[in-house]
Amino acid sequence: MPTLQGTRIQCGCGERAVIHKTNRLSFDCADLYCKCKNPACGHVFVMSLYFSHTLSPSAKTTSQMAAELCKALPPEARQQLRQQLSMF
Ligand SMILES: [Zn+2]
């Protein structure tokens, strides 16, 4: 599922606005609290962001993604995960 990273928001005045808070409502929906960077404007507003639909599915399978996540873990966390998985 996509998440927000470095999205640019523009205020109605044309200046960039920064996201100063993200209120995640669910796994695929969030409220973004934005503030205009223009000191003469100072508009503070909320944008809603939600995942709509997939146009082309990810080429990666769930198991591939899980394997890559495991590789990114430090050795002790990997060991812990292995113990947790052995319970199933
Ligand atoms: Zn503005």
PDB file of the backbone (N, CA, C, O) and the ligand in Angstrom, with CONECT records:
HET     ZN  A 101       1
ATOM      1  N   MET A   1       0.845  -1.194   0.000  1.00  0.00           N
ATOM      2  CA  MET A   1       0.000   0.000   0.000  1.00  0.00           C
ATOM      3  C   MET A   1       0.887   1.253   0.000  1.00  0.00           C
ATOM      4  O   MET A   1       1.824   1.345   0.793  1.00  0.00           O
ATOM      5  N   PRO A   2       0.601   2.200  -0.869  1.00  0.00           N
ATOM      6  CA  PRO A   2       1.464   3.396  -0.904  1.00  0.00           C
ATOM      7  C   PRO A   2       1.310   4.253   0.353  1.00  0.00           C
ATOM      8  O   PRO A   2       0.245   4.295   0.969  1.00  0.00           O
ATOM      9  N   THR A   3       2.373   4.920   0.711  1.00  0.00           N
ATOM     10  CA  THR A   3       2.307   5.880   1.811  1.00  0.00           C
ATOM     11  C   THR A   3       2.876   7.217   1.342  1.00  0.00           C
ATOM     12  O   THR A   3       3.534   7.298   0.306  1.00  0.00           O
ATOM     13  N   LEU A   4       2.618   8.224   2.097  1.00  0.00           N
ATOM     14  CA  LEU A   4       3.068   9.555   1.729  1.00  0.00           C
ATOM     15  C   LEU A   4       4.528   9.754   2.065  1.00  0.00           C
ATOM     16  O   LEU A   4       4.955   9.466   3.183  1.00  0.00           O
ATOM     17  N   GLN A   5       5.294  10.241   1.114  1.00  0.00           N
ATOM     18  CA  GLN A   5       6.672  10.589   1.403  1.00  0.00           C
ATOM     19  C   GLN A   5       7.101  11.748   0.520  1.00  0.00           C
ATOM     20  O   GLN A   5       7.228  11.615  -0.697  1.00  0.00           O
ATOM     21  N   GLY A   6       7.318  12.882   1.159  1.00  0.00           N
ATOM     22  CA  GLY A   6       7.803  14.039   0.416  1.00  0.00           C
ATOM     23  C   GLY A   6       6.829  14.600  -0.610  1.00  0.00           C
ATOM     24  O   GLY A   6       7.250  15.133  -1.637  1.00  0.00           O
ATOM     25  N   THR A   7       5.558  14.488  -0.349  1.00  0.00           N
ATOM     26  CA  THR A   7       4.571  15.043  -1.262  1.00  0.00           C
ATOM     27  C   THR A   7       4.560  16.569  -1.167  1.00  0.00           C
ATOM     28  O   THR A   7       4.668  17.139  -0.081  1.00  0.00           O
ATOM     29  N   ARG A   8       4.432  17.198  -2.291  1.00  0.00           N
ATOM     30  CA  ARG A   8       4.384  18.656  -2.299  1.00  0.00           C
ATOM     31  C   ARG A   8       2.944  19.125  -2.307  1.00  0.00           C
ATOM     32  O   ARG A   8       2.139  18.711  -3.141  1.00  0.00           O
ATOM     33  N   ILE A   9       2.640  19.991  -1.366  1.00  0.00           N
ATOM     34  CA  ILE A   9       1.308  20.567  -1.278  1.00  0.00           C
ATOM     35  C   ILE A   9       1.448  22.046  -1.600  1.00  0.00           C
ATOM     36  O   ILE A   9       2.376  22.703  -1.128  1.00  0.00           O
ATOM     37  N   GLN A  10       0.545  22.561  -2.389  1.00  0.00           N
ATOM     38  CA  GLN A  10       0.589  23.975  -2.718  1.00  0.00           C
ATOM     39  C   GLN A  10      -0.623  24.681  -2.136  1.00  0.00           C
ATOM     40  O   GLN A  10      -1.756  24.212  -2.251  1.00  0.00           O
ATOM     41  N   CYS A  11      -0.359  25.817  -1.510  1.00  0.00           N
ATOM     42  CA  CYS A  11      -1.435  26.636  -0.948  1.00  0.00           C
ATOM     43  C   CYS A  11      -2.135  27.367  -2.092  1.00  0.00           C
ATOM     44  O   CYS A  11      -1.600  27.461  -3.197  1.00  0.00           O
ATOM     45  N   GLY A  12      -3.307  27.871  -1.825  1.00  0.00           N
ATOM     46  CA  GLY A  12      -4.051  28.630  -2.836  1.00  0.00           C
ATOM     47  C   GLY A  12      -3.324  29.889  -3.283  1.00  0.00           C
ATOM     48  O   GLY A  12      -3.577  30.396  -4.375  1.00  0.00           O
ATOM     49  N   CYS A  13      -2.426  30.397  -2.449  1.00  0.00           N
ATOM     50  CA  CYS A  13      -1.683  31.622  -2.795  1.00  0.00           C
ATOM     51  C   CYS A  13      -0.521  31.328  -3.740  1.00  0.00           C
ATOM     52  O   CYS A  13       0.111  32.257  -4.242  1.00  0.00           O
ATOM     53  N   GLY A  14      -0.229  30.048  -3.993  1.00  0.00           N
ATOM     54  CA  GLY A  14       0.843  29.676  -4.916  1.00  0.00           C
ATOM     55  C   GLY A  14       2.112  29.243  -4.222  1.00  0.00           C
ATOM     56  O   GLY A  14       2.988  28.644  -4.846  1.00  0.00           O
ATOM     57  N   GLU A  15       2.224  29.537  -2.938  1.00  0.00           N
ATOM     58  CA  GLU A  15       3.409  29.157  -2.162  1.00  0.00           C
ATOM     59  C   GLU A  15       3.286  27.696  -1.745  1.00  0.00           C
ATOM     60  O   GLU A  15       2.186  27.148  -1.688  1.00  0.00           O
ATOM     61  N   ARG A  16       4.447  27.061  -1.447  1.00  0.00           N
ATOM     62  CA  ARG A  16       4.429  25.682  -0.935  1.00  0.00           C
ATOM     63  C   ARG A  16       3.884  25.651   0.475  1.00  0.00           C
ATOM     64  O   ARG A  16       4.101  26.579   1.253  1.00  0.00           O
ATOM     65  N   ALA A  17       3.187  24.601   0.799  1.00  0.00           N
ATOM     66  CA  ALA A  17       2.722  24.396   2.166  1.00  0.00           C
ATOM     67  C   ALA A  17       3.419  23.166   2.705  1.00  0.00           C
ATOM     68  O   ALA A  17       3.698  22.229   1.957  1.00  0.00           O
ATOM     69  N   VAL A  18       3.704  23.160   3.999  1.00  0.00           N
ATOM     70  CA  VAL A  18       4.343  22.000   4.607  1.00  0.00           C
ATOM     71  C   VAL A  18       3.336  21.217   5.432  1.00  0.00           C
ATOM     72  O   VAL A  18       2.444  21.784   6.063  1.00  0.00           O
ATOM     73  N   ILE A  19       3.502  19.883   5.411  1.00  0.00           N
ATOM     74  CA  ILE A  19       2.654  19.012   6.226  1.00  0.00           C
ATOM     75  C   ILE A  19       3.289  18.981   7.606  1.00  0.00           C
ATOM     76  O   ILE A  19       4.408  18.491   7.755  1.00  0.00           O
ATOM     77  N   HIS A  20       2.605  19.489   8.608  1.00  0.00           N
ATOM     78  CA  HIS A  20       3.210  19.467   9.943  1.00  0.00           C
ATOM     79  C   HIS A  20       2.613  18.378  10.814  1.00  0.00           C
ATOM     80  O   HIS A  20       3.115  18.107  11.904  1.00  0.00           O
ATOM     81  N   LYS A  21       1.554  17.756  10.344  1.00  0.00           N
ATOM     82  CA  LYS A  21       1.004  16.627  11.103  1.00  0.00           C
ATOM     83  C   LYS A  21       0.228  15.715  10.158  1.00  0.00           C
ATOM     84  O   LYS A  21      -0.474  16.186   9.263  1.00  0.00           O
ATOM     85  N   THR A  22       0.362  14.426  10.361  1.00  0.00           N
ATOM     86  CA  THR A  22      -0.408  13.462   9.590  1.00  0.00           C
ATOM     87  C   THR A  22      -1.254  12.661  10.563  1.00  0.00           C
ATOM     88  O   THR A  22      -0.731  12.024  11.478  1.00  0.00           O
ATOM     89  N   ASN A  23      -2.538  12.695  10.365  1.00  0.00           N
ATOM     90  CA  ASN A  23      -3.430  11.935  11.224  1.00  0.00           C
ATOM     91  C   ASN A  23      -3.959  10.748  10.427  1.00  0.00           C
ATOM     92  O   ASN A  23      -4.890  10.876   9.631  1.00  0.00           O
ATOM     93  N   ARG A  24      -3.341   9.588  10.662  1.00  0.00           N
ATOM     94  CA  ARG A  24      -3.724   8.408   9.906  1.00  0.00           C
ATOM     95  C   ARG A  24      -5.055   7.884  10.427  1.00  0.00           C
ATOM     96  O   ARG A  24      -5.166   7.499  11.591  1.00  0.00           O
ATOM     97  N   LEU A  25      -6.059   7.873   9.564  1.00  0.00           N
ATOM     98  CA  LEU A  25      -7.398   7.446   9.967  1.00  0.00           C
ATOM     99  C   LEU A  25      -7.560   5.945   9.811  1.00  0.00           C
ATOM    100  O   LEU A  25      -8.265   5.302  10.588  1.00  0.00           O
ATOM    101  N   SER A  26      -6.905   5.396   8.807  1.00  0.00           N
ATOM    102  CA  SER A  26      -6.904   3.952   8.599  1.00  0.00           C
ATOM    103  C   SER A  26      -5.658   3.622   7.802  1.00  0.00           C
ATOM    104  O   SER A  26      -4.837   4.500   7.536  1.00  0.00           O
ATOM    105  N   PHE A  27      -5.510   2.369   7.421  1.00  0.00           N
ATOM    106  CA  PHE A  27      -4.315   1.927   6.700  1.00  0.00           C
ATOM    107  C   PHE A  27      -4.107   2.701   5.396  1.00  0.00           C
ATOM    108  O   PHE A  27      -2.971   2.951   4.993  1.00  0.00           O
ATOM    109  N   ASP A  28      -5.205   3.078   4.738  1.00  0.00           N
ATOM    110  CA  ASP A  28      -5.084   3.721   3.435  1.00  0.00           C
ATOM    111  C   ASP A  28      -5.718   5.103   3.371  1.00  0.00           C
ATOM    112  O   ASP A  28      -6.028   5.592   2.284  1.00  0.00           O
ATOM    113  N   CYS A  29      -5.914   5.737   4.519  1.00  0.00           N
ATOM    114  CA  CYS A  29      -6.541   7.045   4.538  1.00  0.00           C
ATOM    115  C   CYS A  29      -5.922   7.906   5.637  1.00  0.00           C
ATOM    116  O   CYS A  29      -5.713   7.435   6.755  1.00  0.00           O
ATOM    117  N   ALA A  30      -5.629   9.172   5.317  1.00  0.00           N
ATOM    118  CA  ALA A  30      -5.002  10.047   6.305  1.00  0.00           C
ATOM    119  C   ALA A  30      -5.439  11.491   6.095  1.00  0.00           C
ATOM    120  O   ALA A  30      -5.741  11.909   4.978  1.00  0.00           O
ATOM    121  N   ASP A  31      -5.466  12.234   7.179  1.00  0.00           N
ATOM    122  CA  ASP A  31      -5.677  13.682   7.124  1.00  0.00           C
ATOM    123  C   ASP A  31      -4.318  14.344   7.253  1.00  0.00           C
ATOM    124  O   ASP A  31      -3.542  14.018   8.151  1.00  0.00           O
ATOM    125  N   LEU A  32      -4.032  15.280   6.348  1.00  0.00           N
ATOM    126  CA  LEU A  32      -2.751  15.974   6.381  1.00  0.00           C
ATOM    127  C   LEU A  32      -2.978  17.406   6.843  1.00  0.00           C
ATOM    128  O   LEU A  32      -3.729  18.159   6.223  1.00  0.00           O
ATOM    129  N   TYR A  33      -2.326  17.770   7.931  1.00  0.00           N
ATOM    130  CA  TYR A  33      -2.444  19.121   8.451  1.00  0.00           C
ATOM    131  C   TYR A  33      -1.335  19.953   7.829  1.00  0.00           C
ATOM    132  O   TYR A  33      -0.152  19.703   8.060  1.00  0.00           O
ATOM    133  N   CYS A  34      -1.729  20.948   7.035  1.00  0.00           N
ATOM    134  CA  CYS A  34      -0.761  21.714   6.263  1.00  0.00           C
ATOM    135  C   CYS A  34      -0.745  23.178   6.696  1.00  0.00           C
ATOM    136  O   CYS A  34      -1.734  23.737   7.170  1.00  0.00           O
ATOM    137  N   LYS A  35       0.455  23.771   6.503  1.00  0.00           N
ATOM    138  CA  LYS A  35       0.596  25.193   6.807  1.00  0.00           C
ATOM    139  C   LYS A  35       1.379  25.833   5.673  1.00  0.00           C
ATOM    140  O   LYS A  35       2.432  25.341   5.267  1.00  0.00           O
ATOM    141  N   CYS A  36       0.844  26.945   5.168  1.00  0.00           N
ATOM    142  CA  CYS A  36       1.490  27.664   4.077  1.00  0.00           C
ATOM    143  C   CYS A  36       2.802  28.259   4.558  1.00  0.00           C
ATOM    144  O   CYS A  36       2.895  28.772   5.673  1.00  0.00           O
ATOM    145  N   LYS A  37       3.847  28.181   3.675  1.00  0.00           N
ATOM    146  CA  LYS A  37       5.165  28.694   4.052  1.00  0.00           C
ATOM    147  C   LYS A  37       5.279  30.210   3.847  1.00  0.00           C
ATOM    148  O   LYS A  37       6.239  30.832   4.302  1.00  0.00           O
ATOM    149  N   ASN A  38       4.313  30.785   3.174  1.00  0.00           N
ATOM    150  CA  ASN A  38       4.339  32.231   2.935  1.00  0.00           C
ATOM    151  C   ASN A  38       3.914  32.961   4.211  1.00  0.00           C
ATOM    152  O   ASN A  38       2.758  32.849   4.618  1.00  0.00           O
ATOM    153  N   PRO A  39       4.835  33.714   4.859  1.00  0.00           N
ATOM    154  CA  PRO A  39       4.490  34.363   6.126  1.00  0.00           C
ATOM    155  C   PRO A  39       3.358  35.386   5.982  1.00  0.00           C
ATOM    156  O   PRO A  39       2.647  35.672   6.945  1.00  0.00           O
ATOM    157  N   ALA A  40       3.199  35.932   4.777  1.00  0.00           N
ATOM    158  CA  ALA A  40       2.133  36.907   4.557  1.00  0.00           C
ATOM    159  C   ALA A  40       0.777  36.212   4.400  1.00  0.00           C
ATOM    160  O   ALA A  40      -0.267  36.862   4.454  1.00  0.00           O
ATOM    161  N   CYS A  41       0.798  34.900   4.207  1.00  0.00           N
ATOM    162  CA  CYS A  41      -0.440  34.141   4.009  1.00  0.00           C
ATOM    163  C   CYS A  41      -0.791  33.388   5.294  1.00  0.00           C
ATOM    164  O   CYS A  41      -1.788  33.687   5.951  1.00  0.00           O
ATOM    165  N   GLY A  42       0.049  32.404   5.639  1.00  0.00           N
ATOM    166  CA  GLY A  42      -0.149  31.671   6.897  1.00  0.00           C
ATOM    167  C   GLY A  42      -1.374  30.783   6.923  1.00  0.00           C
ATOM    168  O   GLY A  42      -1.865  30.427   7.995  1.00  0.00           O
ATOM    169  N   HIS A  43      -1.874  30.421   5.752  1.00  0.00           N
ATOM    170  CA  HIS A  43      -3.045  29.548   5.671  1.00  0.00           C
ATOM    171  C   HIS A  43      -2.754  28.179   6.304  1.00  0.00           C
ATOM    172  O   HIS A  43      -1.771  27.525   5.957  1.00  0.00           O
ATOM    173  N   VAL A  44      -3.606  27.762   7.219  1.00  0.00           N
ATOM    174  CA  VAL A  44      -3.493  26.435   7.823  1.00  0.00           C
ATOM    175  C   VAL A  44      -4.721  25.653   7.394  1.00  0.00           C
ATOM    176  O   VAL A  44      -5.847  26.121   7.562  1.00  0.00           O
ATOM    177  N   PHE A  45      -4.514  24.467   6.842  1.00  0.00           N
ATOM    178  CA  PHE A  45      -5.637  23.709   6.308  1.00  0.00           C
ATOM    179  C   PHE A  45      -5.390  22.203   6.398  1.00  0.00           C
ATOM    180  O   PHE A  45      -4.277  21.759   6.683  1.00  0.00           O
ATOM    181  N   VAL A  46      -6.432  21.438   6.152  1.00  0.00           N
ATOM    182  CA  VAL A  46      -6.342  19.981   6.208  1.00  0.00           C
ATOM    183  C   VAL A  46      -6.657  19.415   4.828  1.00  0.00           C
ATOM    184  O   VAL A  46      -7.658  19.778   4.209  1.00  0.00           O
ATOM    185  N   MET A  47      -5.804  18.535   4.360  1.00  0.00           N
ATOM    186  CA  MET A  47      -6.042  17.822   3.103  1.00  0.00           C
ATOM    187  C   MET A  47      -6.324  16.363   3.470  1.00  0.00           C
ATOM    188  O   MET A  47      -5.703  15.822   4.385  1.00  0.00           O
ATOM    189  N   SER A  48      -7.243  15.737   2.771  1.00  0.00           N
ATOM    190  CA  SER A  48      -7.496  14.316   2.999  1.00  0.00           C
ATOM    191  C   SER A  48      -6.829  13.516   1.900  1.00  0.00           C
ATOM    192  O   SER A  48      -6.933  13.845   0.718  1.00  0.00           O
ATOM    193  N   LEU A  49      -6.151  12.476   2.300  1.00  0.00           N
ATOM    194  CA  LEU A  49      -5.471  11.638   1.330  1.00  0.00           C
ATOM    195  C   LEU A  49      -5.910  10.200   1.523  1.00  0.00           C
ATOM    196  O   LEU A  49      -5.850   9.666   2.630  1.00  0.00           O
ATOM    197  N   TYR A  50      -6.347   9.581   0.450  1.00  0.00           N
ATOM    198  CA  TYR A  50      -6.716   8.179   0.569  1.00  0.00           C
ATOM    199  C   TYR A  50      -6.331   7.426  -0.691  1.00  0.00           C
ATOM    200  O   TYR A  50      -6.285   7.989  -1.785  1.00  0.00           O
ATOM    201  N   PHE A  51      -6.057   6.150  -0.514  1.00  0.00           N
ATOM    202  CA  PHE A  51      -5.726   5.287  -1.635  1.00  0.00           C
ATOM    203  C   PHE A  51      -7.006   5.028  -2.422  1.00  0.00           C
ATOM    204  O   PHE A  51      -8.006   4.593  -1.851  1.00  0.00           O
ATOM    205  N   SER A  52      -6.986   5.287  -3.711  1.00  0.00           N
ATOM    206  CA  SER A  52      -8.181   5.111  -4.525  1.00  0.00           C
ATOM    207  C   SER A  52      -8.239   3.719  -5.137  1.00  0.00           C
ATOM    208  O   SER A  52      -9.014   2.877  -4.683  1.00  0.00           O
ATOM    209  N   HIS A  53      -7.442   3.468  -6.145  1.00  0.00           N
ATOM    210  CA  HIS A  53      -7.442   2.139  -6.754  1.00  0.00           C
ATOM    211  C   HIS A  53      -6.123   1.904  -7.493  1.00  0.00           C
ATOM    212  O   HIS A  53      -5.374   2.835  -7.789  1.00  0.00           O
ATOM    213  N   THR A  54      -5.876   0.658  -7.773  1.00  0.00           N
ATOM    214  CA  THR A  54      -4.654   0.254  -8.463  1.00  0.00           C
ATOM    215  C   THR A  54      -4.902   0.223  -9.959  1.00  0.00           C
ATOM    216  O   THR A  54      -5.909  -0.323 -10.411  1.00  0.00           O
ATOM    217  N   LEU A  55      -3.996   0.803 -10.730  1.00  0.00           N
ATOM    218  CA  LEU A  55      -4.108   0.756 -12.181  1.00  0.00           C
ATOM    219  C   LEU A  55      -3.348  -0.438 -12.744  1.00  0.00           C
ATOM    220  O   LEU A  55      -3.794  -1.097 -13.683  1.00  0.00           O
ATOM    221  N   SER A  56      -2.193  -0.698 -12.147  1.00  0.00           N
ATOM    222  CA  SER A  56      -1.378  -1.838 -12.545  1.00  0.00           C
ATOM    223  C   SER A  56      -0.797  -2.422 -11.265  1.00  0.00           C
ATOM    224  O   SER A  56      -0.123  -1.710 -10.521  1.00  0.00           O
ATOM    225  N   PRO A  57      -1.039  -3.681 -10.994  1.00  0.00           N
ATOM    226  CA  PRO A  57      -0.590  -4.234  -9.715  1.00  0.00           C
ATOM    227  C   PRO A  57       0.924  -4.247  -9.575  1.00  0.00           C
ATOM    228  O   PRO A  57       1.657  -4.290 -10.563  1.00  0.00           O
ATOM    229  N   SER A  58       1.376  -4.207  -8.323  1.00  0.00           N
ATOM    230  CA  SER A  58       2.798  -4.281  -8.047  1.00  0.00           C
ATOM    231  C   SER A  58       3.339  -5.604  -8.589  1.00  0.00           C
ATOM    232  O   SER A  58       2.697  -6.646  -8.459  1.00  0.00           O
ATOM    233  N   ALA A  59       4.522  -5.552  -9.195  1.00  0.00           N
ATOM    234  CA  ALA A  59       5.121  -6.769  -9.750  1.00  0.00           C
ATOM    235  C   ALA A  59       5.656  -7.676  -8.657  1.00  0.00           C
ATOM    236  O   ALA A  59       5.971  -8.843  -8.891  1.00  0.00           O
ATOM    237  N   LYS A  60       5.753  -7.117  -7.455  1.00  0.00           N
ATOM    238  CA  LYS A  60       6.301  -7.901  -6.352  1.00  0.00           C
ATOM    239  C   LYS A  60       5.190  -8.661  -5.632  1.00  0.00           C
ATOM    240  O   LYS A  60       4.117  -8.119  -5.367  1.00  0.00           O
ATOM    241  N   THR A  61       5.461  -9.900  -5.329  1.00  0.00           N
ATOM    242  CA  THR A  61       4.488 -10.689  -4.583  1.00  0.00           C
ATOM    243  C   THR A  61       4.653 -10.392  -3.106  1.00  0.00           C
ATOM    244  O   THR A  61       5.669  -9.838  -2.686  1.00  0.00           O
ATOM    245  N   THR A  62       3.665 -10.754  -2.327  1.00  0.00           N
ATOM    246  CA  THR A  62       3.718 -10.516  -0.882  1.00  0.00           C
ATOM    247  C   THR A  62       4.946 -11.190  -0.263  1.00  0.00           C
ATOM    248  O   THR A  62       5.609 -10.611   0.597  1.00  0.00           O
ATOM    249  N   SER A  63       5.244 -12.410  -0.704  1.00  0.00           N
ATOM    250  CA  SER A  63       6.383 -13.123  -0.110  1.00  0.00           C
ATOM    251  C   SER A  63       7.708 -12.455  -0.477  1.00  0.00           C
ATOM    252  O   SER A  63       8.645 -12.441   0.321  1.00  0.00           O
ATOM    253  N   GLN A  64       7.781 -11.902  -1.691  1.00  0.00           N
ATOM    254  CA  GLN A  64       8.995 -11.173  -2.094  1.00  0.00           C
ATOM    255  C   GLN A  64       9.193  -9.953  -1.211  1.00  0.00           C
ATOM    256  O   GLN A  64      10.305  -9.658  -0.772  1.00  0.00           O
ATOM    257  N   MET A  65       8.072  -9.234  -0.955  1.00  0.00           N
ATOM    258  CA  MET A  65       8.154  -8.034  -0.131  1.00  0.00           C
ATOM    259  C   MET A  65       8.540  -8.398   1.290  1.00  0.00           C
ATOM    260  O   MET A  65       9.328  -7.699   1.929  1.00  0.00           O
ATOM    261  N   ALA A  66       7.974  -9.510   1.788  1.00  0.00           N
ATOM    262  CA  ALA A  66       8.293  -9.948   3.150  1.00  0.00           C
ATOM    263  C   ALA A  66       9.769 -10.312   3.249  1.00  0.00           C
ATOM    264  O   ALA A  66      10.434  -9.986   4.233  1.00  0.00           O
ATOM    265  N   ALA A  67      10.282 -10.996   2.208  1.00  0.00           N
ATOM    266  CA  ALA A  67      11.685 -11.403   2.205  1.00  0.00           C
ATOM    267  C   ALA A  67      12.594 -10.170   2.223  1.00  0.00           C
ATOM    268  O   ALA A  67      13.623 -10.160   2.899  1.00  0.00           O
ATOM    269  N   GLU A  68      12.206  -9.132   1.474  1.00  0.00           N
ATOM    270  CA  GLU A  68      13.025  -7.920   1.439  1.00  0.00           C
ATOM    271  C   GLU A  68      12.970  -7.161   2.754  1.00  0.00           C
ATOM    272  O   GLU A  68      13.958  -6.562   3.177  1.00  0.00           O
ATOM    273  N   LEU A  69      11.798  -7.189   3.403  1.00  0.00           N
ATOM    274  CA  LEU A  69      11.670  -6.543   4.711  1.00  0.00           C
ATOM    275  C   LEU A  69      12.569  -7.254   5.726  1.00  0.00           C
ATOM    276  O   LEU A  69      13.209  -6.613   6.559  1.00  0.00           O
ATOM    277  N   CYS A  70      12.607  -8.588   5.645  1.00  0.00           N
ATOM    278  CA  CYS A  70      13.433  -9.382   6.561  1.00  0.00           C
ATOM    279  C   CYS A  70      14.907  -9.048   6.380  1.00  0.00           C
ATOM    280  O   CYS A  70      15.663  -8.951   7.346  1.00  0.00           O
ATOM    281  N   LYS A  71      15.302  -8.873   5.110  1.00  0.00           N
ATOM    282  CA  LYS A  71      16.702  -8.577   4.819  1.00  0.00           C
ATOM    283  C   LYS A  71      17.121  -7.235   5.414  1.00  0.00           C
ATOM    284  O   LYS A  71      18.284  -7.027   5.760  1.00  0.00           O
ATOM    285  N   ALA A  72      16.139  -6.321   5.527  1.00  0.00           N
ATOM    286  CA  ALA A  72      16.441  -4.981   6.045  1.00  0.00           C
ATOM    287  C   ALA A  72      16.532  -4.953   7.567  1.00  0.00           C
ATOM    288  O   ALA A  72      16.982  -3.967   8.150  1.00  0.00           O
ATOM    289  N   LEU A  73      16.104  -6.039   8.208  1.00  0.00           N
ATOM    290  CA  LEU A  73      16.106  -6.077   9.675  1.00  0.00           C
ATOM    291  C   LEU A  73      17.514  -6.346  10.232  1.00  0.00           C
ATOM    292  O   LEU A  73      18.308  -7.044   9.601  1.00  0.00           O
ATOM    293  N   PRO A  74      17.816  -5.794  11.407  1.00  0.00           N
ATOM    294  CA  PRO A  74      19.090  -6.139  12.049  1.00  0.00           C
ATOM    295  C   PRO A  74      19.056  -7.597  12.504  1.00  0.00           C
ATOM    296  O   PRO A  74      17.971  -8.133  12.732  1.00  0.00           O
ATOM    297  N   PRO A  75      20.232  -8.268  12.647  1.00  0.00           N
ATOM    298  CA  PRO A  75      20.275  -9.712  12.942  1.00  0.00           C
ATOM    299  C   PRO A  75      19.436 -10.130  14.154  1.00  0.00           C
ATOM    300  O   PRO A  75      18.769 -11.164  14.116  1.00  0.00           O
ATOM    301  N   GLU A  76      19.463  -9.328  15.234  1.00  0.00           N
ATOM    302  CA  GLU A  76      18.721  -9.727  16.437  1.00  0.00           C
ATOM    303  C   GLU A  76      17.205  -9.683  16.199  1.00  0.00           C
ATOM    304  O   GLU A  76      16.468 -10.515  16.727  1.00  0.00           O
ATOM    305  N   ALA A  77      16.746  -8.712  15.405  1.00  0.00           N
ATOM    306  CA  ALA A  77      15.325  -8.622  15.090  1.00  0.00           C
ATOM    307  C   ALA A  77      14.910  -9.779  14.180  1.00  0.00           C
ATOM    308  O   ALA A  77      13.794 -10.291  14.271  1.00  0.00           O
ATOM    309  N   ARG A  78      15.834 -10.180  13.298  1.00  0.00           N
ATOM    310  CA  ARG A  78      15.571 -11.301  12.392  1.00  0.00           C
ATOM    311  C   ARG A  78      15.425 -12.604  13.182  1.00  0.00           C
ATOM    312  O   ARG A  78      14.573 -13.446  12.897  1.00  0.00           O
ATOM    313  N   GLN A  79      16.307 -12.731  14.199  1.00  0.00           N
ATOM    314  CA  GLN A  79      16.274 -13.902  15.066  1.00  0.00           C
ATOM    315  C   GLN A  79      14.945 -13.968  15.818  1.00  0.00           C
ATOM    316  O   GLN A  79      14.338 -15.030  15.957  1.00  0.00           O
ATOM    317  N   GLN A  80      14.519 -12.820  16.290  1.00  0.00           N
ATOM    318  CA  GLN A  80      13.266 -12.714  17.039  1.00  0.00           C
ATOM    319  C   GLN A  80      12.082 -13.088  16.134  1.00  0.00           C
ATOM    320  O   GLN A  80      11.169 -13.802  16.549  1.00  0.00           O
ATOM    321  N   LEU A  81      12.119 -12.596  14.902  1.00  0.00           N
ATOM    322  CA  LEU A  81      11.059 -12.864  13.935  1.00  0.00           C
ATOM    323  C   LEU A  81      10.992 -14.368  13.636  1.00  0.00           C
ATOM    324  O   LEU A  81       9.910 -14.943  13.517  1.00  0.00           O
ATOM    325  N   ARG A  82      12.173 -14.991  13.518  1.00  0.00           N
ATOM    326  CA  ARG A  82      12.262 -16.416  13.231  1.00  0.00           C
ATOM    327  C   ARG A  82      11.572 -17.223  14.344  1.00  0.00           C
ATOM    328  O   ARG A  82      10.854 -18.191  14.092  1.00  0.00           O
ATOM    329  N   GLN A  83      11.826 -16.774  15.598  1.00  0.00           N
ATOM    330  CA  GLN A  83      11.188 -17.444  16.740  1.00  0.00           C
ATOM    331  C   GLN A  83       9.658 -17.262  16.710  1.00  0.00           C
ATOM    332  O   GLN A  83       8.899 -18.186  17.002  1.00  0.00           O
ATOM    333  N   GLN A  84       9.238 -16.048  16.350  1.00  0.00           N
ATOM    334  CA  GLN A  84       7.804 -15.771  16.287  1.00  0.00           C
ATOM    335  C   GLN A  84       7.135 -16.610  15.191  1.00  0.00           C
ATOM    336  O   GLN A  84       6.039 -17.141  15.371  1.00  0.00           O
ATOM    337  N   LEU A  85       7.826 -16.712  14.056  1.00  0.00           N
ATOM    338  CA  LEU A  85       7.269 -17.461  12.931  1.00  0.00           C
ATOM    339  C   LEU A  85       7.179 -18.958  13.221  1.00  0.00           C
ATOM    340  O   LEU A  85       6.298 -19.644  12.704  1.00  0.00           O
ATOM    341  N   SER A  86       8.092 -19.458  14.046  1.00  0.00           N
ATOM    342  CA  SER A  86       8.090 -20.889  14.345  1.00  0.00           C
ATOM    343  C   SER A  86       6.895 -21.293  15.215  1.00  0.00           C
ATOM    344  O   SER A  86       6.609 -22.477  15.392  1.00  0.00           O
ATOM    345  N   MET A  87       6.210 -20.286  15.749  1.00  0.00           N
ATOM    346  CA  MET A  87       5.021 -20.575  16.553  1.00  0.00           C
ATOM    347  C   MET A  87       3.814 -20.940  15.693  1.00  0.00           C
ATOM    348  O   MET A  87       2.841 -21.513  16.183  1.00  0.00           O
ATOM    349  N   PHE A  88       3.889 -20.603  14.402  1.00  0.00           N
ATOM    350  CA  PHE A  88       2.733 -20.892  13.538  1.00  0.00           C
ATOM    351  C   PHE A  88       2.798 -22.308  12.960  1.00  0.00           C
ATOM    352  O   PHE A  88       1.905 -22.712  12.214  1.00  0.00           O
TER     353      PHE A  88
HETATM  354 ZN    ZN A 101      -0.658  30.614   1.235  1.00  0.00          ZN2+
END
